């Protein structure tokens, strides 16, 4: 989550109450999430987990307006972006040798199975600040 959002919503750093987690995910699901995160979830982390469970993200699309989308589609956008940016940089000749080698190694990796791994892709994007709930209450990609 971007620092600006956390500053505007400092309550997001608070631990999500157990009863909220249990109401949303059941006792077993809440325990799994806390084990997955290795600690209690914050209110900020509850947000993507709720959207993952519902498989509905209200995306703030600047070109078409708000759009409900799925974790699988978000995962595909993340992968496409991860492909396009290095390819463009390579064509412009701005990648250093080490960066070009890393891009080649990444391209040699097996493709992501978006149908089964999309939740993980969304979690990682959220954790790294690449995907976050914006000030309009919709999901957005960082620039």
Long-range contacts (C-beta under 8 A, 24 or more apart in sequence): 1-44, 1-126, 1-129, 1-132, 1-133, 2-129, 2-132, 2-142, 5-132, 5-133, 5-134, 5-135, 6-44, 8-135, 9-44, 11-43, 12-42, 12-43, 12-44, 12-47, 13-42, 13-43, 13-44, 14-42, 14-43, 15-40, 15-41, 15-42, 15-43, 16-40, 16-41, 16-42, 16-43, 16-45, 16-46, 20-46, 21-46, 24-49, 24-50, 24-53, 25-49, 25-53, 29-53, 45-126, 47-133, 48-122, 48-123, 48-126, 48-131, 51-122, 51-139, 52-119, 52-122, 52-123, 57-122, 57-139, 58-137, 58-138, 58-139, 59-138, 59-139, 59-140, 60-134, 60-136, 60-138, 60-139, 60-140, 66-138, 70-118, 71-118, 71-119, 71-121, 71-122, 72-114, 72-115, 72-118, 74-118, 74-121, 74-122, 74-125, 74-131, 74-139, 75-112, 75-114, 75-117, 75-118, 75-121, 75-122, 76-114, 77-141, 78-121, 78-125, 78-130, 78-131, 79-111, 79-112, 79-114, 79-121, 81-141, 82-106, 83-107
